[in-house]
Amino acid sequence: MAALSTPSPQQPPSATTQGGTISDLQPDILQTHIFTLLDGPTLAATACASSELYALSTEDKLWRDICTSSWPSINDPDVSSIISTFSSGNRSFFSDSFPLLHHHHHSSSFLTASTEYFVSAVDIYYKNVPIFSKVARNETLTDWFKCSPLRVDLLEPKESVQTSIQYQTGEKDSSVKQLEENITLSWILIDPKRRRAMNLSSGGPVSAQRHWLTGEVVVKFATIMAGDGGEKEFVECGVVVCCGEKEGGAMEVREVSLVMEDMEGRSLNGKESLVILQEALERGERRKKITGTEGKGRYEDFVEMKRERKERKQRLEKVLDMVCIVTGIAIFVSSWTFILFR
């Protein structure tokens, strides 16, 4: 009987046996027909494969197309002009703006340079389709900005932006659930002087509820950042989007605003906010992926810390009240005892 022979494992065909490696392709074919199909993270990963691919993937037009498709608001000429001054143009801007901000360490020695103004490039999406885009510029050197609570409003009080989205009807608060599950936001803050940018959004909403008086759906996004008061101090950079129903059932955006609050619920003024924002621009750690879950988790932790602090403060106030009452009673009794036995 003939011995059974063990077949040798079949080797997968290499790139070279199929006509060469990907590096053998013409550069214009790679840039025009392959790289243009990639998103930002994939293109960045491709650039790490070889020096040839890196050189081809740094073409600014590739990154500009990716940036403008991700954030339509940066098509604004002023924003485009600012981005062109970044160290690597649109590639640097994407690197700053794509990840969510994760800034949790504050340095008391951090020094700020005067920034004349900052720019907000804001985009709101419904099921990943842009429904609202706007750019705002805020001066930072005025006394009014430094002393007043920071608030950036993208719409005037009676201004609104109509969308093609129809409110869902049926069960109670179905429109609240509709927006909470489908709406996302990007709020990119740009510092022209430092040539840096960061995304202040939590990606997905951290809460959504119907306003008790107006009936509008209030969707909140929030990023928790290190505050200016110790390692256990944090501030909330919150963005509120209010949506209402227009006649005919269409949804319209009626408010988009940003504020910053500390753990006591106090609104930070412009000077305080600028210190925190500038340090986050320089030292903020950034996540590798945009996910709303992590942002919502940090917000819920922040709310819990605020609740615990409020309870501790209330307990301390009760103790102090009791001490004052006991002290007052003791003084009263001592006074009457002194009078009676004089």
Residue pairs with C-beta under 8 A, 6 or more apart in sequence:
15 21
15 22
22 30
22 53
23 50
23 52
23 53
25 34
27 56
30 53
30 56
31 56
31 59
31 62
35 43
35 46
35 56
35 57
35 59
35 62
36 62
36 65
38 46
39 66
40 63
40 66
40 67
40 70
40 94
40 98
41 98
41 289
43 57
43 62
43 63
43 66
44 57
44 95
46 53
46 57
47 53
47 54
47 57
47 58
48 54
58 88
58 91
60 88
60 89
60 90
60 91
63 89
63 90
63 91
63 93
63 94
64 89
64 90
66 90
66 94
67 74
67 83
67 90
67 93
67 94
67 97
68 74
68 75
70 94
70 98
70 186
71 97
71 121
71 123
71 133
71 186
71 188
72 123
72 130
72 133
73 79
73 121
73 122
73 123
73 133
73 134
73 135
73 188
74 80
74 83
74 93
74 121
74 135
74 188
76 121
76 135
78 119
78 135
78 137
79 119
79 121
79 135
79 190
82 119
82 190
82 192
82 195
83 89
83 90
83 93
83 190
85 192
85 195
86 92
86 93
86 195
86 196
86 197
87 195
88 95
92 195
93 197
96 196
96 197
96 198
96 199
97 186
97 188
97 197
97 198
97 199
98 199
98 290
99 199
99 286
99 287
99 288
99 289
99 290
100 199
100 201
100 202
100 203
100 223
100 286
100 287
100 290
100 291
100 294
100 295
101 198
101 199
101 200
101 223
101 225
101 280
101 284
101 286
102 284
102 285
102 286
102 287
103 225
103 226
103 279
103 280
103 283
103 284
103 285
104 224
104 225
104 226
104 234
104 285
105 226
105 231
105 283
106 226
106 227
106 228
106 229
106 230
106 231
106 233
106 276
106 279
107 279
107 283
108 228
110 275
110 278
110 279
110 282
110 283
112 274
112 275
112 278
112 279
113 193
113 194
113 278
114 140
114 141
114 193
115 140
115 191
115 192
115 193
115 194
115 274
115 278
116 139
116 140
116 141
116 192
116 193
117 137
117 138
117 139
117 140
117 141
117 192
118 137
118 138
118 140
118 189
118 190
118 191
118 192
118 277
119 135
119 136
119 137
119 138
119 189
119 190
119 192
120 135
120 136
120 137
120 138
120 152
120 154
120 187
120 188
120 189
120 190
120 258
121 135
121 186
121 187
121 188
121 190
122 132
122 133
122 134
122 135
122 136
122 154
122 185
122 186
122 187
122 188
122 256
123 130
123 132
123 133
123 185
123 186
124 130
124 131
124 132
124 133
124 183
124 184
124 185
124 186
124 241
124 253
124 256
125 131
125 183
125 184
125 185
125 186
126 163
126 165
126 182
126 183
127 182
128 184
131 163
131 164
131 165
131 253
132 161
132 163
132 253
132 256
134 154
134 256
136 152
136 154
138 145
138 152
139 145
140 146
140 270
140 274
145 270
145 271
146 269
146 270
146 271
147 269
147 270
147 271
148 269
148 270
149 259
149 267
149 268
149 269
149 270
150 258
150 259
150 260
150 267
150 268
150 269
150 270
150 272
150 273
151 257
151 258
151 259
151 267
152 257
152 258
152 259
153 255
153 256
153 257
154 256
154 257
155 161
155 253
155 254
155 255
155 256
159 254
160 244
160 246
160 252
160 253
160 254
161 252
161 253
162 246
162 250
162 251
162 252
163 250
163 251
163 252
163 253
164 250
165 250
165 251
166 249
166 250
166 251
167 175
167 178
167 245
167 249
167 250
167 251
168 174
168 175
168 177
168 178
169 249
173 210
175 210
175 217
175 245
176 208
176 209
176 210
176 217
177 208
179 205
179 208
179 217
179 219
179 243
180 205
180 207
180 208
180 219
183 205
183 219
183 241
183 243
184 201
184 203
184 204
184 205
184 292
185 201
185 203
185 221
185 239
185 241
186 199
186 201
187 199
187 200
187 201
187 221
187 239
187 258
188 197
188 198
188 199
188 200
189 197
189 198
189 199
189 200
189 277
189 281
190 196
190 197
191 197
191 278
191 281
194 278
194 281
194 282
196 281
196 282
197 281
198 280
198 281
198 284
198 286
200 223
200 237
200 239
200 258
201 221
201 223
201 239
201 295
202 221
202 222
202 223
202 292
202 295
202 296
202 298
202 299
203 221
203 290
203 291
203 292
203 295
204 221
204 291
204 292
204 293
204 295
204 296
205 219
205 220
205 221
205 292
205 296
206 220
206 221
206 222
206 295
206 296
206 299
206 300
207 219
207 220
208 217
208 218
208 219
208 220
209 217
209 218
210 216
210 217
210 218
211 217
211 218
211 242
214 244
215 244
215 245
216 242
216 243
216 244
216 254
217 242
217 243
217 244
218 240
218 241
218 242
219 240
219 241
219 242
219 243
220 238
220 239
220 240
220 241
221 238
221 239
221 240
221 241
221 295
222 236
222 237
222 238
222 239
222 295
222 299
222 302
223 236
223 237
223 295
223 298
224 234
224 235
224 236
224 237
224 298
224 299
224 301
224 302
225 234
225 235
225 236
225 237
225 276
225 280
225 284
226 233
226 234
226 235
226 276
226 279
226 280
227 233
227 234
227 235
227 262
227 263
227 276
228 272
228 275
228 276
229 262
233 262
233 263
234 262
234 263
234 302
234 305
235 260
235 261
235 262
235 263
235 268
235 276
236 260
236 261
236 262
236 299
236 302
237 258
237 260
237 277
238 258
238 259
238 260
238 261
239 256
239 257
239 258
240 255
240 256
240 257
240 258
240 259
241 253
241 255
241 256
242 253
242 254
242 255
242 256
243 251
243 252
243 253
243 254
244 251
244 252
244 254
245 251
245 252
246 252
259 267
260 267
260 268
260 272
260 273
260 276
261 267
261 268
262 268
263 302
263 305
263 306
263 309
264 309
265 306
268 276
287 294
